[in-house]
Amino acid sequence: MKKLLTTACLSLLLVGAYAQGSPSISQRATEFTRSLAPHVGLDDARQIQVKRLTVSRMEKEQEIDRMYVGDEAVRQPKLQAVAEEYRTNLKSLLTPAQYQRFEQWAATAPANATAAKP
C-alpha cells in the first residue's frame, strides 16, 4: 500500500507538472532531477541517466493522457504501469543506498512536489 501511495504521488508530481503546460518535458525532467539529486546523492553521470529515464516516463505519461482523456478506467492502470516501470529502471540504475534514499524522499512526495514543479 505504501509503495502504491508513493507511486501515485510521483505520478501526480510528474503529471501535475505537465498540466501546467508551459515548460517542456525536458525542462520538467531537469527540474525533477535537480530536486532529487541532493536527496539521493546523484553524481553528474547518474543525474543524466535519471533525467533520461524521467523524460521517457513523462513522454509515456503524456501520450497516455492524450490517448485516454476522459477514460480514467483505462488511463490510471496504464499510468501505474509506467510508474512501476520507472521505479524498476531507477532501481537498476541507482545503488541500493541511493534507491533507499529515493524511497524515503518519495514517501514525502507531497512536500517535494512543490520543489520539483517548474
VEXDREN-2710 file (C-alpha; in Angstrom, 1 decimal):
% VEXDREN-2710
k/r/px/py/pz
1/MET/0.0/0.0/0.0
2/LYS/2.8/2.4/0.9
3/LYS/4.5/1.6/-2.5
4/LEU/1.3/2.3/-4.3
5/LEU/0.8/5.6/-2.5
6/THR/4.4/6.6/-3.2
7/THR/4.0/5.8/-6.9
8/ALA/0.7/7.7/-7.1
9/CYS/2.3/10.7/-5.5
10/LEU/5.2/10.6/-8.0
11/SER/2.7/10.2/-10.9
12/LEU/0.8/13.2/-9.7
13/LEU/4.0/15.2/-9.4
14/LEU/5.0/14.4/-12.9
15/VAL/1.5/14.7/-14.4
16/GLY/0.9/17.8/-12.4
17/ALA/4.0/19.4/-13.8
18/TYR/2.8/18.5/-17.3
19/ALA/-0.7/20.0/-16.6
20/GLN/0.8/23.4/-16.0
21/GLY/1.6/23.4/-19.7
22/SER/4.5/25.9/-20.1
23/PRO/7.8/24.1/-19.6
24/SER/8.9/21.3/-22.0
25/ILE/9.2/17.8/-20.9
26/SER/13.0/18.2/-20.9
27/GLN/12.8/21.2/-18.6
28/ARG/10.5/19.5/-16.2
29/ALA/12.7/16.4/-16.1
30/THR/15.7/18.6/-15.4
31/GLU/13.9/20.3/-12.6
32/PHE/12.7/17.0/-11.1
33/THR/16.2/15.5/-11.4
34/ARG/17.8/18.6/-9.8
35/SER/15.4/18.5/-6.9
36/LEU/16.0/14.8/-6.4
37/ALA/19.8/14.8/-6.8
38/PRO/20.9/16.2/-3.4
39/HIS/18.5/14.0/-1.5
40/VAL/19.7/10.8/-3.2
41/GLY/23.3/11.8/-3.7
42/LEU/23.5/11.6/-7.5
43/ASP/26.7/12.3/-9.3
44/ASP/26.7/14.1/-12.7
45/ALA/26.6/10.9/-14.7
46/ARG/23.7/9.4/-12.8
47/GLN/21.8/12.7/-13.0
48/ILE/22.0/12.5/-16.8
49/GLN/20.7/8.9/-16.7
50/VAL/17.9/9.8/-14.2
51/LYS/16.9/12.7/-16.4
52/ARG/16.7/10.4/-19.5
53/LEU/14.5/7.9/-17.5
54/THR/12.3/10.8/-16.3
55/VAL/12.0/12.2/-19.8
56/SER/10.9/8.8/-21.1
57/ARG/8.4/8.4/-18.3
58/MET/6.9/11.9/-18.9
59/GLU/6.6/11.3/-22.6
60/LYS/4.8/8.0/-22.0
61/GLU/2.5/9.7/-19.4
62/GLN/1.8/12.5/-21.9
63/GLU/0.9/10.0/-24.6
64/ILE/-1.4/8.1/-22.2
65/ASP/-3.1/11.3/-21.1
66/ARG/-3.6/12.2/-24.7
67/MET/-4.9/8.8/-25.8
68/TYR/-7.2/8.1/-22.8
69/VAL/-8.6/11.6/-21.9
70/GLY/-11.9/11.0/-20.2
71/ASP/-11.4/7.3/-19.7
72/GLU/-10.0/7.0/-16.2
73/ALA/-10.7/3.3/-16.0
74/VAL/-8.1/2.7/-18.7
75/ARG/-5.8/5.7/-18.1
76/GLN/-5.0/5.0/-14.4
77/PRO/-3.7/1.4/-14.8
78/LYS/-1.6/2.5/-17.8
79/LEU/-0.1/5.4/-15.8
80/GLN/0.5/3.0/-12.9
81/ALA/2.4/0.6/-15.2
82/VAL/4.6/3.4/-16.5
83/ALA/5.3/4.4/-12.9
84/GLU/6.2/0.9/-11.9
85/GLU/8.5/0.6/-15.0
86/TYR/10.2/3.9/-14.0
87/ARG/10.8/2.6/-10.4
88/THR/12.2/-0.7/-11.7
89/ASN/14.6/1.1/-14.1
90/LEU/15.5/3.6/-11.4
91/LYS/16.3/0.8/-9.0
92/SER/18.6/-0.8/-11.5
93/LEU/20.4/2.5/-12.2
94/LEU/20.9/3.6/-8.6
95/THR/23.0/2.0/-5.9
96/PRO/20.9/0.2/-3.2
97/ALA/21.7/3.1/-0.7
98/GLN/20.6/5.7/-3.3
99/TYR/17.4/3.8/-4.1
100/GLN/16.6/3.6/-0.4
101/ARG/17.1/7.4/-0.1
102/PHE/14.9/7.8/-3.2
103/GLU/12.2/5.7/-1.5
104/GLN/12.4/7.9/1.7
105/TRP/12.3/11.1/-0.5
106/ALA/9.4/9.8/-2.5
107/ALA/7.5/9.0/0.7
108/THR/7.4/12.7/1.4
109/ALA/6.5/13.5/-2.2
110/PRO/3.7/16.0/-1.4
111/ALA/6.3/18.2/0.2
112/ASN/8.8/17.6/-2.5
113/ALA/6.2/18.0/-5.3
114/THR/6.2/21.8/-4.9
115/ALA/10.0/21.9/-5.0
116/ALA/10.1/19.8/-8.2
117/LYS/7.4/21.6/-10.1
118/PRO/8.6/24.3/-12.5
END
